[in-house]
Amino acid sequence: MSDQVVLRLPAESAYLSVLRTATASLASRLDFTLDDIEDLRIAVDEACALLLPHALEGSSLECAFDLSPDALAVTVSVPTSEPVPIAQDSFAWTVLTALVGDVTSKETDDGVMLSLVKRRVSTS
């Protein structure tokens, strides 16, 4: 199984509750624990908090969820007017890596993205 769900929302903090709910729902579908689901919700919220201040006014935030049997990968991106490096020595970055493990960022001429991967711990 490998599915992808993509959401596009206005790049405004008022819409982040929709993203948190979708994150929790998809993680639940993959049988993540309640603690892992909450970690993912917080991590996606934190990733958006890092990106939204750099988003072009009136633009959209895109969030792609890649579901596999043992992991949920989330990529959040926004368009920007210039490349915006995300500080990997910041407190926010430390929180992200503590919550999900794998975190990467990528800057382009027209946007910035953060990718998070949370692996499901096998219960067998």
Backbone as a printed PyTorch tensor [residue, N CA C, xyz], in Angstrom:
tensor([[[ 0.8360, -1.1840,  0.0000],
         [ 0.0000,  0.0000,  0.0000],
         [ 0.8770,  1.2420,  0.0000]],

        [[ 0.5830,  2.1450, -0.8910],
         [ 1.2620,  3.4280, -0.9160],
         [ 0.3070,  4.4330, -1.5300]],

        [[-0.2900,  5.2630, -0.6970],
         [-1.2530,  6.2580, -1.1510],
         [-0.7000,  7.6500, -0.9090]],

        [[-1.1950,  8.6180, -1.6680],
         [-0.8320, 10.0050, -1.4380],
         [-2.1010, 10.8410, -1.3370]],

        [[-2.1290, 11.7020, -0.3430],
         [-3.2200, 12.6450, -0.1550],
         [-2.5870, 14.0340, -0.1820]],

        [[-3.1540, 14.9300, -0.9850],
         [-2.6140, 16.2870, -1.0910],
         [-3.7220, 17.2760, -0.7380]],

        [[-3.3880, 18.1840,  0.1780],
         [-4.3080, 19.2490,  0.5620],
         [-3.6930, 20.5850,  0.1980]],

        [[-4.5100, 21.4760, -0.3210],
         [-4.0620, 22.8410, -0.6230],
         [-5.0080, 23.7820,  0.1050]],

        [[-4.4150, 24.6080,  0.9790],
         [-5.1870, 25.5190,  1.8090],
         [-4.6340, 26.9310,  1.6700]],

        [[-5.4410, 27.9410,  1.9780],
         [-4.8700, 29.2970,  2.0250],
         [-3.7180, 29.3180,  3.0300]],

        [[-2.6670, 30.0310,  2.7040],
         [-1.4820, 30.1020,  3.5670],
         [-1.7420, 31.0620,  4.7190]],

        [[-2.6650, 30.6670,  5.5710],
         [-3.0610, 31.4480,  6.7410],
         [-3.2240, 30.5110,  7.9250]],

        [[-2.8250, 30.9590,  9.0920],
         [-2.8700, 30.1080, 10.2790],
         [-4.2860, 29.6780, 10.6460]],

        [[-5.2850, 30.4070, 10.2280],
         [-6.6700, 30.0590, 10.5390],
         [-7.0780, 28.6960,  9.9760]],

        [[-6.3810, 28.2250,  8.9720],
         [-6.7350, 26.9550,  8.3270],
         [-5.9200, 25.7670,  8.8390]],

        [[-5.0120, 25.9940,  9.7700],
         [-4.1550, 24.9040, 10.2410],
         [-4.9130, 23.8250, 10.9910]],

        [[-6.0580, 24.1510, 11.5760],
         [-6.8340, 23.1250, 12.2720],
         [-7.2940, 22.0400, 11.2960]],

        [[-7.5720, 22.4180, 10.0630],
         [-7.9500, 21.4340,  9.0380],
         [-6.7870, 20.4780,  8.7920]],

        [[-5.5860, 21.0240,  8.7180],
         [-4.3950, 20.2200,  8.4770],
         [-4.0870, 19.2970,  9.6560]],

        [[-4.2410, 19.8040, 10.8710],
         [-4.0150, 18.9690, 12.0610],
         [-5.0050, 17.8130, 12.1010]],

        [[-6.2580, 18.0800, 11.7600],
         [-7.2770, 17.0300, 11.7590],
         [-6.9820, 15.9800, 10.6920]],

        [[-6.5960, 16.4190,  9.5090],
         [-6.2490, 15.4770,  8.4370],
         [-5.0450, 14.6290,  8.8340]],

        [[-4.0530, 15.2570,  9.4460],
         [-2.8560, 14.5290,  9.8890],
         [-3.2370, 13.4330, 10.8680]],

        [[-4.0440, 13.7700, 11.8560],
         [-4.4620, 12.7910, 12.8590],
         [-5.2650, 11.6540, 12.2270]],

        [[-6.1400, 11.9960, 11.3130],
         [-6.9680, 10.9850, 10.6550],
         [-6.1280, 10.0060,  9.8340]],

        [[-5.1880, 10.5350,  9.0680],
         [-4.3490,  9.6700,  8.2370],
         [-3.4130,  8.8070,  9.0840]],

        [[-2.8530,  9.3710, 10.1450],
         [-1.9860,  8.5930, 11.0390],
         [-2.7810,  7.4900, 11.7280]],

        [[-4.0000,  7.8050, 12.0950],
         [-4.8670,  6.8020, 12.7130],
         [-5.1560,  5.6610, 11.7410]],

        [[-5.3650,  5.9980, 10.4980],
         [-5.6120,  4.9850,  9.4550],
         [-4.4470,  4.0090,  9.3400]],

        [[-3.2270,  4.4950,  9.6540],
         [-2.0400,  3.6490,  9.5850],
         [-1.7280,  2.9660, 10.9180]],

        [[-2.6520,  3.0630, 11.8710],
         [-2.5090,  2.4260, 13.1860],
         [-1.3480,  2.9600, 14.0070]],

        [[-1.0810,  4.2650, 13.8990],
         [-0.1050,  4.8890, 14.7850],
         [-0.6970,  4.9360, 16.1870]],

        [[ 0.1610,  4.9560, 17.1880],
         [-0.3150,  5.0830, 18.5630],
         [-0.8600,  6.4880, 18.7860]],

        [[-1.6250,  6.6590, 19.8610],
         [-2.1570,  7.9890, 20.1750],
         [-1.0360,  8.9980, 20.3970]],

        [[ 0.0440,  8.5720, 21.0480],
         [ 1.1810,  9.4770, 21.2630],
         [ 1.8280,  9.8740, 19.9420]],

        [[ 1.9900,  8.9270, 19.0380],
         [ 2.5820,  9.2270, 17.7340],
         [ 1.6780, 10.1430, 16.9000]],

        [[ 0.3740,  9.9310, 17.0040],
         [-0.5740, 10.7940, 16.2910],
         [-0.4480, 12.2280, 16.7900]],

        [[-0.3740, 12.3870, 18.1060],
         [-0.2290, 13.7330, 18.6690],
         [ 1.1070, 14.3590, 18.2690]],

        [[ 2.1710, 13.5530, 18.2640],
         [ 3.4760, 14.0600, 17.8090],
         [ 3.3930, 14.5680, 16.3780]],

        [[ 2.7240, 13.8240, 15.5100],
         [ 2.5790, 14.2370, 14.1110],
         [ 1.7680, 15.5190, 13.9880]],

        [[ 0.6940, 15.6110, 14.7400],
         [-0.1310, 16.8290, 14.6990],
         [ 0.6990, 18.0560, 15.0960]],

        [[ 1.4610, 17.9090, 16.1640],
         [ 2.2860, 19.0220, 16.6270],
         [ 3.3760, 19.3410, 15.6020]],

        [[ 3.9890, 18.3050, 15.0350],
         [ 5.0720, 18.5120, 14.0690],
         [ 4.5660, 19.2200, 12.8150]],

        [[ 3.4270, 18.8180, 12.3000],
         [ 2.8720, 19.4730, 11.1100],
         [ 2.5290, 20.9260, 11.4350]],

        [[ 1.9820, 21.1680, 12.5990],
         [ 1.6670, 22.5240, 13.0210],
         [ 2.9470, 23.3680, 13.1270]],

        [[ 3.9890, 22.7970, 13.7010],
         [ 5.2690, 23.4970, 13.8570],
         [ 5.9100, 23.7790, 12.4860]],

        [[ 5.8390, 22.8100, 11.5820],
         [ 6.3850, 23.0060, 10.2340],
         [ 5.6610, 24.1620,  9.5330]],

        [[ 4.3590, 24.2000,  9.6660],
         [ 3.5950, 25.2940,  9.0610],
         [ 3.9490, 26.6330,  9.6960]],

        [[ 4.1470, 26.6310, 11.0070],
         [ 4.5250, 27.8680, 11.6980],
         [ 5.8690, 28.3940, 11.1950]],

        [[ 6.7550, 27.4910, 10.8200],
         [ 8.0410, 27.9130, 10.2590],
         [ 7.8940, 28.4810,  8.8470]],

        [[ 6.9540, 27.9450,  8.0780],
         [ 6.8220, 28.3310,  6.6730],
         [ 5.8940, 29.5230,  6.4290]],

        [[ 4.8090, 29.6100,  7.1490],
         [ 3.7970, 30.6250,  6.8560],
         [ 4.3090, 32.0660,  6.8540]],

        [[ 5.2140, 32.4490,  7.7500],
         [ 5.6890, 33.8410,  7.7030],
         [ 6.3960, 34.2030,  6.3960]],

        [[ 6.8470, 33.1980,  5.6450],
         [ 7.5770, 33.4420,  4.4040],
         [ 6.6990, 33.3260,  3.1580]],

        [[ 5.4550, 32.8790,  3.3380],
         [ 4.5620, 32.6520,  2.1920],
         [ 4.1460, 33.9690,  1.5520]],

        [[ 4.0460, 33.9360,  0.2340],
         [ 3.5380, 35.1030, -0.4860],
         [ 2.1020, 35.3830, -0.0590]],

        [[ 1.7770, 36.6490,  0.0890],
         [ 0.4280, 37.0230,  0.4840],
         [-0.5840, 36.5160, -0.5330]],

        [[-1.6470, 35.9080, -0.0320],
         [-2.7030, 35.3920, -0.8940],
         [-2.3840, 34.0500, -1.5300]],

        [[-1.2660, 33.4400, -1.1530],
         [-0.8730, 32.1580, -1.7600],
         [-1.4670, 30.9810, -0.9930]],

        [[-1.1380, 29.8000, -1.4560],
         [-1.6240, 28.5670, -0.8430],
         [-0.4880, 27.7980, -0.1960]],

        [[-0.8330, 27.0910,  0.8660],
         [ 0.0690, 26.1410,  1.5050],
         [-0.3380, 24.7710,  0.9860]],

        [[ 0.6290, 23.9890,  0.5500],
         [ 0.3260, 22.6410,  0.0660],
         [ 0.9290, 21.6250,  1.0130]],

        [[ 0.1500, 20.6110,  1.3290],
         [ 0.6190, 19.5570,  2.2190],
         [ 0.3340, 18.2140,  1.5510]],

        [[ 1.4070, 17.4630,  1.3160],
         [ 1.2850, 16.1430,  0.7050],
         [ 1.6030, 15.0790,  1.7540]],

        [[ 0.6920, 14.1360,  1.9110],
         [ 0.8640, 13.0150,  2.8260],
         [ 1.1180, 11.7600,  2.0060]],

        [[ 2.2400, 11.1050,  2.2350],
         [ 2.5380,  9.8460,  1.5700],
         [ 2.4300,  8.7340,  2.6040]],

        [[ 1.4520,  7.8590,  2.4010],
         [ 1.1600,  6.7950,  3.3440],
         [ 1.7810,  5.4890,  2.8780]],

        [[ 2.4900,  4.8280,  3.7470],
         [ 3.0130,  3.5010,  3.4720],
         [ 2.7270,  2.6420,  4.7020]],

        [[ 2.8930,  1.3400,  4.6040],
         [ 2.5380,  0.4830,  5.7400],
         [ 3.2720,  0.8190,  7.0390]],

        [[ 4.4840,  1.3440,  6.9470],
         [ 5.2610,  1.5720,  8.1660],
         [ 5.6300,  3.0290,  8.4230]],

        [[ 5.1160,  3.9620,  7.6060],
         [ 5.5100,  5.3560,  7.7910],
         [ 4.4900,  6.3110,  7.1810]],

        [[ 4.5060,  7.5210,  7.7160],
         [ 3.7490,  8.6170,  7.1360],
         [ 4.7390,  9.7380,  6.8500]],

        [[ 4.8630, 10.0850,  5.5750],
         [ 5.7390, 11.1860,  5.1690],
         [ 4.8550, 12.3820,  4.8380]],

        [[ 5.2390, 13.5380,  5.3470],
         [ 4.4630, 14.7570,  5.1510],
         [ 5.3890, 15.8220,  4.5730]],

        [[ 4.9790, 16.4220,  3.4570],
         [ 5.7460, 17.5120,  2.8600],
         [ 4.8550, 18.7400,  2.7980]],

        [[ 5.3040, 19.8000,  3.4590],
         [ 4.5660, 21.0570,  3.5130],
         [ 5.3630, 22.0870,  2.7310]],

        [[ 4.6820, 22.8330,  1.8410],
         [ 5.4000, 23.8270,  1.0350],
         [ 4.5620, 25.0810,  0.8390]],

        [[ 5.2830, 26.1880,  0.6670],
         [ 4.6520, 27.4750,  0.3630],
         [ 5.4930, 28.1880, -0.6790]],

        [[ 4.8560, 28.9990, -1.5230],
         [ 5.6210, 29.8280, -2.4560],
         [ 6.1910, 31.0430, -1.7280]],

        [[ 7.3910, 31.4430, -2.1330],
         [ 8.0550, 32.6130, -1.5500],
         [ 8.5890, 33.4940, -2.6740]],

        [[ 8.9220, 34.7140, -2.3360],
         [ 9.4450, 35.6280, -3.3540],
         [10.9250, 35.3910, -3.6250]],

        [[11.6060, 34.7220, -2.7030],
         [13.0350, 34.4020, -2.8590],
         [13.3400, 33.1700, -2.0100]],

        [[14.4600, 32.5180, -2.2520],
         [14.8120, 31.3470, -1.4380],
         [14.9140, 31.7260,  0.0460]],

        [[14.3210, 30.8860,  0.8830],
         [14.3160, 31.1250,  2.3270],
         [14.9180, 29.9120,  3.0220]],

        [[16.1250, 30.0450,  3.5460],
         [16.7010, 28.9060,  4.2680],
         [16.0290, 28.7420,  5.6330]],

        [[15.7680, 27.5090,  5.9960],
         [15.1980, 27.1910,  7.3100],
         [16.3560, 26.8100,  8.2320]],

        [[16.4870, 27.5130,  9.3270],
         [17.6000, 27.2870, 10.2570],
         [17.4870, 25.9160, 10.9210]],

        [[18.4920, 25.0850, 10.6870],
         [18.4760, 23.7430, 11.2520],
         [19.1040, 23.6900, 12.6390]],

        [[19.5090, 24.8370, 13.1580],
         [20.0400, 24.8970, 14.5120],
         [19.0740, 25.6280, 15.4490]],

        [[17.8320, 25.8150, 15.0010],
         [16.8410, 26.5290, 15.8000],
         [16.1230, 25.5850, 16.7570]],

        [[15.4520, 26.1710, 17.7390],
         [14.6620, 25.3830, 18.6800],
         [13.5400, 24.6550, 17.9450]],

        [[12.8990, 25.3310, 16.9900],
         [11.8040, 24.7150, 16.2320],
         [12.2780, 23.4740, 15.4810]],

        [[13.4700, 23.5300, 14.9090],
         [14.0190, 22.3800, 14.1830],
         [14.2700, 21.2210, 15.1570]],

        [[14.7830, 21.5470, 16.3340],
         [15.0300, 20.5320, 17.3580],
         [13.7250, 19.8590, 17.7720]],

        [[12.6730, 20.6570, 17.9300],
         [11.3650, 20.1040, 18.2790],
         [10.8770, 19.1670, 17.1750]],

        [[10.9880, 19.5990, 15.9260],
         [10.5450, 18.7640, 14.8060],
         [11.2650, 17.4280, 14.7830]],

        [[12.5790, 17.4440, 14.9100],
         [13.3300, 16.1820, 14.8480],
         [13.0150, 15.2910, 16.0420]],

        [[12.7280, 15.8920, 17.1870],
         [12.3570, 15.0930, 18.3600],
         [10.9930, 14.4340, 18.1660]],

        [[10.0900, 15.1090, 17.4800],
         [ 8.7360, 14.5930, 17.3030],
         [ 8.6310, 13.5300, 16.2160]],

        [[ 9.3610, 13.7050, 15.1160],
         [ 9.1770, 12.7900, 13.9880],
         [10.4350, 12.0480, 13.5560]],

        [[11.5880, 12.4760, 13.9610],
         [12.8160, 11.7790, 13.5660],
         [13.4610, 12.3570, 12.3330]],

        [[12.8760, 12.1120, 11.1640],
         [13.4610, 12.5640,  9.8980],
         [12.8350, 13.8880,  9.4570]],

        [[13.6670, 14.9180,  9.3370],
         [13.2010, 16.2280,  8.8780],
         [14.2050, 16.7630,  7.8710]],

        [[13.7110, 17.2580,  6.7440],
         [14.5730, 17.8950,  5.7570],
         [13.8820, 19.1600,  5.2480]],

        [[14.6910, 20.0900,  4.7730],
         [14.1260, 21.2940,  4.1570],
         [14.7560, 21.4750,  2.7880]],

        [[14.0220, 22.1820,  1.9420],
         [14.5320, 22.4570,  0.6010],
         [14.0370, 23.8340,  0.1900]],

        [[14.9760, 24.6450, -0.2890],
         [14.6370, 25.9690, -0.7860],
         [14.8030, 25.9870, -2.2990]],

        [[13.8800, 26.6570, -2.9660],
         [13.9860, 26.8540, -4.4130],
         [13.8160, 28.3410, -4.6820]],

        [[13.9310, 28.7190, -5.9260],
         [13.7550, 30.1220, -6.2960],
         [12.3310, 30.6160, -6.0380]],

        [[11.3680, 29.6890, -6.0440],
         [ 9.9790, 30.1250, -5.8950],
         [ 9.2650, 29.5600, -4.6730]],

        [[ 9.9950, 28.9170, -3.7630],
         [ 9.3240, 28.3980, -2.5840],
         [10.2410, 27.6840, -1.6240]],

        [[ 9.6350, 27.2190, -0.5490],
         [10.3600, 26.4690,  0.4700],
         [ 9.4720, 25.3190,  0.9340]],

        [[10.1070, 24.2010,  1.2810],
         [ 9.3360, 23.0510,  1.7500],
         [10.0460, 22.3800,  2.9130]],

        [[ 9.2450, 21.7590,  3.7580],
         [ 9.7410, 20.9320,  4.8430],
         [ 9.1440, 19.5450,  4.6810]],

        [[ 9.9820, 18.5340,  4.8180],
         [ 9.5250, 17.1500,  4.7320],
         [ 9.7750, 16.4570,  6.0630]],

        [[ 8.7560, 15.7660,  6.5460],
         [ 8.8010, 15.0530,  7.8110],
         [ 8.4540, 13.5940,  7.5670]],

        [[ 9.1350, 12.6900,  8.2390],
         [ 8.8000, 11.2700,  8.1400],
         [ 8.7010, 10.7040,  9.5410]],

        [[ 7.5340, 10.1440,  9.8340],
         [ 7.3110,  9.4610, 11.1130],
         [ 7.1000,  7.9880, 10.8140]],

        [[ 7.9410,  7.1510, 11.4010],
         [ 7.8330,  5.7050, 11.2030],
         [ 6.9820,  5.0870, 12.3050]],

        [[ 6.1650,  4.1370, 11.9110],
         [ 5.3180,  3.4410, 12.8690],
         [ 6.1190,  2.3430, 13.5380]],

        [[ 6.0540,  2.3000, 14.8580],
         [ 6.7540,  1.2580, 15.5970],
         [ 5.9210, -0.0120, 15.5070]],

        [[ 6.5780, -1.0830, 15.1150],
         [ 5.8890, -2.3680, 14.9880],
         [ 5.4970, -2.8860, 16.3700]],

        [[ 4.2510, -3.3540, 16.4920],
         [ 3.7790, -3.8770, 17.7700],
         [ 3.8470, -5.3900, 17.8270]],

        [[ 4.3800, -6.0040, 16.7870],
         [ 4.4520, -7.4780, 16.7860],
         [ 5.8060, -7.9700, 17.2310]]])
